[in-house]
Amino acid sequence: QVQLVESGGGLVHAGGSLRLVCAASGITVSSNAMYWYHQAPGKQREFVAIISRGGSTDYRDSVKGRFTISRDNAKNTVYLEMNSLKPEDTARYYCHTEPCWGQGTQVTVSS
């Protein structure tokens, strides 16, 4: 059974940083493309970042240069380092690998 458990969200001021953590079980993160998505109230869930099986990464334009996705194969964990946070980054952030989703972790950025 695949399980993705996110943590690390919270309330920060604009310009602050957070590191989100996705602990995986039932899969090997290095053998799967792993994603972060976010969803703001009243909006659709949107792609944020991907780390491929080979380790290449990609991001939505609005977070490029501020967010970094990475993984720790030994811990079977995926991270999203979020810097220079903006109020528009406020959303619930979800870890994803087909076909599974975590429960999400809330990120709130105050102005």
Summary of the structure (lengths in Angstrom):
residues: 111
radius of gyration: 13.0
end to end distance: 40.2
largest distance: 40.2
contacts: 330
relative contact order: 0.33
helix: 8%
strand: 53%
